[in-house]
Each structure stands twice: as structure tokens, then as C-alpha cells.
Amino acid sequence: MRDELDQREDKVTERLTRRFQGALQAAEQTADDQFKKLRTYIEGSEQSVWEGYRGPIVLGIGVMVGLAADILSSLS
């Protein structure tokens, strides 16, 4: 009886170890993929020229429209 319990404990331990190692490897791979994607995004290798300058261009247009509206409102 004692040998059977030891064998069962060994099998369960082995099975759990394999499952945890698989889950850990999957989590590690996911984290590595996310870091690689973040690095390529920050480096800008996947961005086109328009995507890199879109924010400042839109901001500049907004400032120009606001300035024009202020000038027109002060004239009337």
C-alpha cells in the first residue's frame, strides 16, 4: 500500500511539474513577444512616415484653427 501511494505521489508530482513548466514557458514566450513588439514600435521600424508625423501635424492644424478663430472673434 505504501509503495502504491509513493508511486501515485510521484506521478502526480511529475504531471503537475510538466503542466506548470508548460504554463511558465507559454507565459515567458508571450512576454518575450510583447517586449519584441514594443521594441519594434518604439524604434519606429513598423511605422510609416505619416504615422510618425500624424500627431504633430494634427496638433499644428488645431492650433492654426484656434488662432484663426481668435483673430476672427477679435475683429468682430
C-alpha positions as CSV (number, residue, x, y, z in Angstrom):
1,M,0.0,0.0,0.0
2,R,2.8,2.4,0.9
3,D,4.6,1.8,-2.4
4,E,1.4,2.5,-4.4
5,L,0.9,5.8,-2.5
6,D,4.5,6.7,-3.2
7,Q,4.1,5.9,-6.9
8,R,0.9,7.8,-7.1
9,E,2.5,10.8,-5.4
10,D,5.4,10.6,-7.9
11,K,3.1,10.5,-10.8
12,V,1.0,13.4,-9.6
13,T,4.2,15.5,-8.9
14,E,5.6,14.7,-12.3
15,R,2.3,15.6,-14.0
16,L,1.9,18.9,-12.1
17,T,5.6,19.8,-12.8
18,R,5.1,19.2,-16.6
19,R,1.9,21.4,-16.6
20,F,3.5,24.2,-14.6
21,Q,6.6,24.2,-16.8
22,G,4.4,24.3,-19.9
23,A,2.4,27.2,-18.5
24,L,5.6,29.0,-17.5
25,Q,7.1,28.6,-20.9
26,A,3.9,29.9,-22.6
27,A,3.9,32.9,-20.3
28,E,7.6,33.5,-21.0
29,Q,7.0,33.3,-24.7
30,T,4.1,35.7,-24.5
31,A,6.1,38.2,-22.5
32,D,9.0,37.9,-25.0
33,D,6.7,38.5,-27.9
34,Q,5.2,41.6,-26.2
35,F,8.6,43.1,-25.5
36,K,9.7,42.5,-29.1
37,K,6.6,44.2,-30.4
38,L,7.1,47.1,-28.0
39,R,10.8,47.5,-29.0
40,T,9.9,47.5,-32.7
41,Y,7.2,50.0,-32.2
42,I,9.4,52.3,-30.1
43,E,12.2,52.0,-32.7
44,G,9.7,53.0,-35.3
45,S,10.6,50.3,-37.8
46,E,6.9,49.4,-38.4
47,Q,5.7,52.9,-38.6
48,S,5.2,54.8,-41.9
49,V,6.2,58.4,-42.3
50,W,2.6,59.5,-41.9
51,E,2.1,57.7,-38.7
52,G,5.2,59.3,-37.2
53,Y,4.2,62.8,-38.0
54,R,0.4,62.5,-37.8
55,G,0.1,63.7,-34.2
56,P,2.2,66.9,-34.6
57,I,0.5,67.7,-37.9
58,V,-3.0,67.4,-36.3
59,L,-1.9,69.4,-33.3
60,G,-0.5,72.1,-35.6
61,I,-3.7,72.3,-37.6
62,G,-5.7,72.6,-34.4
63,V,-3.5,75.4,-33.2
64,M,-3.9,77.2,-36.5
65,V,-7.7,76.8,-36.5
66,G,-7.8,78.1,-32.9
67,L,-5.7,81.1,-33.8
68,A,-7.8,81.9,-36.8
69,A,-10.9,81.7,-34.7
70,D,-9.4,84.0,-32.1
71,I,-8.4,86.5,-34.8
72,L,-11.9,86.5,-36.3
73,S,-13.6,86.9,-33.0
74,S,-11.4,89.8,-32.0
75,L,-12.2,91.6,-35.4
76,S,-16.0,91.5,-34.9
